[in-house]
Amino acid sequence: MDVHVYTWIALIAIVVTLLAVDFIGHVRAAHEPTIAEAARWSIGYIALAVAYGGYVWWLGGSRYAIEYWAGWITEWSLSLDNLFVFIIIISAFRVPRKYQQEVLLGGIILALVFRFAFILVGASLVNRFAWIFYIFGAFLIYTAIAQARSSHGEDEEYEENRFTRLVRRVFPMTDGFVGGKLLVRHRGKTFVTPMLIVMIALGSADIMFAVDSIPAIFGLTREPFLVFSATAFSLLGLRQLYFLIDGLLEKLVFLHYGLALILGFIGVKLILHAIAENNLPFINGGNHIEGVWEPSIGISLGYIVVVLVATTIASVWYSRRKSVEAS
C-alpha cells in the first residue's frame, strides 16, 4: 500500500483533533458522565472507526479496507481486556469518579505513544526478518492458552509495575489528590500527585497489552499505516467505553475464551505464513514451501466477528441464567 506522507499527517491530525475534543469537551470540565452520554460517544467513535474503513477503501481498495476492519475489530476486542486492568488500577488508587475521565485520557495518550513505538519496531522486524512470524505466531498461541486459563475476578488486586514504582521513588508525592492537578508546588518544592501516578500506571500497563496486540494485528495486515490506524481508533474510544460498560464487564464471563480463540487463530495464521515464506536454512533448505494454505483476510474477518458475537451471546445467556437461579 503506497501511503503518502500527507496521508500520515492527516491521520495524526485526526487523532490529535479527537483527543483535543475529548479534553476540551469532556475532561477539562471534570464531571461524572452519564450512561447516555457514554453511549452516545461510544457509538460515535465506533461509527467513525467503521467509516474510516471506507476512506481506506477509497485510498487503497477493498483488500486494505478489510485488513483495516479486521485489525480494528481485533484491537477493539482486545481493548476490552484492557478495561479490566484499568478498572482495577483506578479502583486501587481510589480516583474520584469526576476525575476518572482525565486519568483515562492521559493513560490513553501514553498508550498511543507506546503503541506507535511498538509498531515502528514491529514493522522494521517484519520487513527485515520474515522468520519473526514464527516467533510472533508461537507467542500468540502461548498467550491464547494463558488467556483461556485466566479469569477476571473481583478479588484481583493491582500491583504497581517497576516504572510506576520508580516514579514514586524519584519524585516526592502528595498525600492525596489535589483537584485534577498533576504537579503541585509547595514551599519551593515540586510534588507529583496521585493523578499523574495513575496516568503513568495506565499507560505503562498498556505495554503488556501491546506485546500481545501488536503481533496479532501484524498477523492481519503488514501495512504500518493500517496497523496504527486500527490501533489508534481502538484506543480513542476507550474512555467512553469505560463509563459505558464499567460494572458490566464481569457479565462477559466468556470474553477471555473468545479472545483466546482469536489470538490462537492469528497465531496459527502467522506460523502458516512463516512456513510459506520460509527462509530459515534448517527448514526446507531455506526455500519457500509451496502449497501451504493461509486463511484469507475475508475468512479472518468473518472468524473474528463470529467468535465475538458467539462469545457475547453466550456470556449474556449465562449471566441471565445465573441471575435467575440466584433469585
Secondary structure, DSSP 8 states (H G I E B T S, - for coil): ----HHHHHHHHHHHHHHHHHHIIIIISS-----HHHHHHHHHHHHHHHHHHHHHHHHHH-HHHHHHHHHHHHHHHHHHHHHHHHHHHHHHHTT--GGGHHHHHHHHHHHHHHHHHHHHHHHHHHHHH-TTHHHHHHHHHHHHHHHHHH----TT------HHHHHHHHHS-B-SS--TT-SEEEETTEEEE-HHHHHHHHHHHHHHHHHHHHHHHHHTT---HHHHHHHHHHHHHTHHHHHHHHTTTGGG-TTHHHHHHHHHHHHHHHHHHHHHHT---TTSGGG---TT-----HHHHHHHHHHHHHHHHHHHHHHHHHHHHHH-
